[in-house]
Amino acid sequence: MAKNPILRYSVEALLSEANPAGESFFYQTHLYKSLFLLHQNLKERGIDIGLPYCWYLHGPLIEGITFEEQVGIPLTGYLRPDGVAVPPHRIHDEGVTGSEKQVIRREIQRILRKYRNRARWEEGYGDRLVGDAYERAPFPYQRVFKRDYLVYLTSLSNEPQAYEYAYDRISSNLLRYLDTLVKQFPEAEMDELLDTYLAWDDAARLFVEIRAPLNDISNCYWEIFCHLLRVRKNENVPEEIVGRWERSFSENLPTYYHTFETAHDEALERLEQGTPDGDIDPVVRRLMAYARDACIQAHPRE
């Protein structure tokens, strides 16, 4: 029997309800987010399934090593090679009481009803599921950065000429996001990151001035933020693993800080030179390449 039979039952019951036929509608990310919501909702009803997870780049992320130790099966055991999450041949319910199974099943059905009409998934169910998970995010700052600011940057990247005909509107929107983020930065719990965050913010504001896309430098900052976030905000993850995350953050932080300082200095130099718009693109490409290379060297997704 699994070390944590109620967690195993919850995963398998969820999969059997969400994707009984193993169709290509329910993927790894859907499993992670729905299992996180199930864990949170059950805790409110007095049942703790002990889900090991942390907040990371794309929301709540299940910690695979601990999960396998508790359940006896790796997370990949519930996934096809194409990433589709599929149920096992049978649900293992040993060690779970009848009343617990009833509550878990009822809660699973309640969660899935929000995204399905009968047995059919509704349009946009994946994004809504992620959004509902982010409603449980520990910091409002996370929601604004990931779900609003980065989404806005993506929309701009889909319109490469937007800076030319709508610069005033775009720059106003970007500065408003940056101002909101400054006010919401969780300094009390993320103080080790404050100097690096301010270095990124300074560089980002200069990028707005020189009309440089902020996607790469912003995603680079989001990675180091999430490096510390997973240390600060996790549940049921052993101290040994959290300690390894913390050491990784400390080792990589100087690289990120240097990235943003360098980007700031080069953007400032370009701004002070008053370079015509036509000459900006090569500089922007160089700054972006520098940010990408530095972030890759830091191994943010270990």
N, C-alpha and C positions, 0 to 999 in steps of 0.2 A: 504494500500500500504506500502511496505517496506520503512524504513528510507533511504535506499540507493538502489533505484530501479535498477540503472545501474549495481551495483555489482551482485544483484540477477539475472538479465537478463544474465550477462556474464557467471556466473556459470552454469546456466541452458542451455544456448546456447552451451557452451563448452561440457557439458555432452551429450546433444542430438546429437552433431556432433561426439564426440569421442566414445561413447558407446550407440548407440540408442537402441540396443537390450538387454542391460544389461548383456553382456557376461563377462566371467571371464578373461578379458585381461586388464582392466583399473581399477586399485585399488586406494586406498586413496593416496598413495605416488605419483602416476601418476597425480591425480587430483591436488594435492598441487603444484607440479613442473610446470605443464602446465598452471595452473591458475596464478602462479607467472610470468611465461614468458609472458602470455597474458597481465597482469597488466603492466609489464615493456614496452612491445612493444607498447601498447596503449598510455602510457604516452608520448612516443616519437612522437606519432601522435596527441597529444593534447587532449587526452581523459583520465581522471583520474577516475578509477572505485573505488578508495579508499580501496584497499585490505589491511586488517590488517594482518601483518605478521612480523616475526622476523627471523633472521638467528640463527639456532640452530644445534643440533647434526647431522642431516642428510640433511642439506641445509635449504632452506626457509620453514618455518613452519607457517601455518595459525593460528592466535590467535583466538581460538574458542569462547570465551566469547563475544568479540567485533563483530565477524562475525555474531553471532546469533542476537545481538542487531541491527545490521545494515540490515540484510537480513530478519529477522523474523523467520528463520528456523535454527536449529542447524546443524552443519556440518554432524552430524550423520544422519540427515534427508535425506542426499544424498548418504548414504552408507548402503549396506546390512550388516547383521551380519558377513559375511565372508570377509568384507572389500572392496568388489567390489563397485565402484562408479557408480551409475545409474541415469538416467535422470528422472525428474518428469513427471507426466502425461501430463502437458502442461507447456509451457514456459511463465513466467509472464513478460510481456513487458510494463506494465503500467508505465508511467513516463519516457520512453526512446524514443527519437526521431527516426524517420525513418533513418536519416543519421547516427546517432550513431549506430543503429542496423546493418546497412550495413557495417560500418567500423569494428565493433566487429566481425561479421560473417566472413568477409574477412580475418581478422587477425587470427581467430581460424583455418580456413582452411589452411592458410599459415604455421602455427605452426605444425599442425598435418601432413601435407604433408612430413615433414622431417622424420617422423617415420612410415609412412604407404605407401604401394604400393596399390593404389586404396583403397579398404576398409580393406585390410589385414595389420596387424601390422608386421613390419619387425623384423628379429631376433636381439635381443639385444636392442630393443627400450627403455626398461626401464632404462638401464644404460646410454644410450645416452641422454635420457631426463634429468636424474640427472646431467650428465656432462654438458649439455647446461645451466642448472640452475646455476651450480657452476662457469660457465664462467662469471656470473654476481656477483660472490662473492666479497664482499668489500675488502678482503685482499688476496693477492697471497699466504700468509702463510696458509690460510684455504685450498686452493686447494692442496697444496703440502702435508699438514698433512693428510687430509681426503681422497683425491683421489689418492695419490701416496704412502705416507709412511704407512698408516694403511692398504692399499691394499697389500703392499709388506709383511707386517707382517702376514696378513691372508694367503698369499701364502706359507709362511714359516711354519705356523701351520699345513698346509696340508701335509708337508713333515717333520715329527717329527725327522727323522734321518739326516736332512740336516746339522745341526751343526757339525756332526761328520765327514762328508766327504767333506764339502765345507766351513769350518769355515772362512778361509782367505777371500774368495769372499764375504760371507755374512757379515762379520764384516766390510769390506770395504764399502759395500753398505749402511749398517746401519749408519756408521759414516758419510758418505757423506750426507745422509738425515738429520742427526742431525746438521751437519755444515750448510746446506742450511737453515734449520729452524731457527737457531740462527741469521743468516743474515736477515731473513725476518720477524722476530717477530715484530708485530706492537706496539712498545713500546710507541709511542706518545699517542695512544688511549687506550692501555691496560696496562698502567703503574702499576695499582694496582696488576696486576698478575705477574709482572716481577720476583719478588723474588721466587714465587712458580714455575714459569716456569724454572728458573735456577736450582732450587732444583730438579725438574724432570729431566732436561737435565743431571745434574751431575749423578743422579741415573741411568739414561738410559745408559750412557757411561760405567758405571761400570757393568751394566748388560751385555753389549756387551763383556766385558772382561771375565766375569765368564760364558759366554755362556748361560745366562738365557733368556728365551723368554720374549719379551717386550710387548706382547699383552695387558695384564691386566693393567700394570702400564701406558701404553700409552693411553688406552681407559679411564682410570681413569683421566688422565690429560686432555684429550679431553673434558670430561664432565665439569670440572671446567672452562676450557677455554670458552666453549659454554654458561656456566652460565653467564659470563660477556659479551660474544658476543651478546646475545639477548638483553642485556641492551643497548649496544652501537649501534647496527644495527637493527632497526625495523622501520616500517612505519605504520601510522594510528592506533597505539596502545595507549590507554589512559595513561596519566602520572601515574595514580593510579596503573595500572598493572605493568608498567615499574618500578615504585618505589618498588613494592613488589618483583620483580625479583632482584632488586639491593640489597635489604635487605637480601634476601636469599643468594646471592653471598657472601656478607660480613660475614654472619653467618657461612657459610660452608667453606670458604677459609682456616681458620686455620687447619681444619681437613685434607684437602688435603695436605697442606704444611707439616704437621707432618707425613703424610703417606710417602711422598717422602724423607724426611729427614731420617726417620727410615729405609726405603728401602736402601738408600745410605749408611748409617752407617753399616748395616748388610752385604751388598754386599762388602763394603770396608774391613770389618773384615775378611770375607771369602777369599778375594783376598790376603790380607796380610798373612794369614795363609798358603797360597799355597796349599789349599785342592786339592787332586787328583780329577780328573773329576768324578770318580765313586761316590764320596761323595757329589757332588754338588746338585743332584736332590732334596733331602729332604729340603735343605735350600731354593732352588728356590721355592718349593711348599709353604713353610712357608711365603716367601716374597709375593708371589702371593695372598695367602689367606689373608694376612694382607691388601694388597692394595684393594682387592675386598670388604672386610668387612668394611673398612674405607669409601669407596665410597658409599656403600649401606647405611651406617649410616648417610651420609650427605644428603640423599634424593635428588639426582641430577635431577630427572625427575618429580618434583612436577608440 
